Amino acid sequence: MENTAVVESVETALTEVLEREVSGLTADMRLFEDLHLDSTSVMEMLMSLEDSMNVAIDPETLDMDDFMTVGTLTAYLQRLLGEGK
């Protein structure tokens, strides 16, 4: 899956979780400060991404650094997709 498709999946998941349109994400947007996510919305977003991207997110592999920005989240998801090949 290309990075653009991963970002689109994140936008779709965020739109679902935040119940408002989310588009035009950039790699440097911060998930907590700029998009106002909290721990509950992060878990909901991850569940949505698991379903839409057909990946399994293991809580043991999660690191807060992966949730700093849209860029770090998409890099994490790209690593997961790479492991699934």
N, C-alpha and C positions, 0 to 999 in steps of 0.2 A: 504494500500500500504506500503510495507516495505521500510525502509530507503534507501536500495540499489537502489530500483526502483525510489525513489524520486531523488536521486543523478543522476541516469541515465537520468531522465527527465530534470533535470537542465543542464546536459552536452549537451543534444540534443538541448535544447532551446538556450544555449549559442553558440553552433556551428552554429545554424541558424542565430542568431542576429549578431554575430561577423564575420560571413562569413569565418570562419577558424575552423579547427578541434579542439575541446576542449575535452580532456579526462584526466583521472587520477586525478580528483578533490579530494582534501582532505578537511576535515572539517575546517582547519585553514586557507585556502586560502582566501585572502581578495578580495571582488568583485571589488572594485574601484582601489586599489593600485596594486594588483597582476594580475587581469584579465582585467584591464583598461576599466571598464564599466563607462558610464556617465549616466546622468538622462534619456536621450532618450533611450539608449540601455537597461536600467533597465525596462522601460515601455514596450518596445518591448518584452523583456524576459518574463515579467509577462503575457502579452497577449498570448504568445506562451504556457506558462505553464497552463494558464486557459484552453486553447483548448486541450492540450495533457493530462492533468490530470483531466479534467472535474470538475474544481473547479471555484468558483466565488471569485475574490479578490476584496474586498471592500476597496477603497482608504481611507475611514475613519479609517480603522483598521491598516493601514500601519504605521510602526514606523521605523525610520532610523536604529535602533539597529537590526532590522530583516535583514538588508542588509550589515552587517559588514563583514561576512564571509560566505562561503558555508555552514558551520554548522548552523549558525543562520538562514539562508534562508531555509534550509531543515527542521529545527525545526518549523519555521513558517508554511511551507507547510504541515507538519505533523499535526499541530494544525488545519489547515483548513480541512484537510481530516477527522480528528477525529470529527469535528463539523458536517460534512456531513452525519455521520452514524446515 
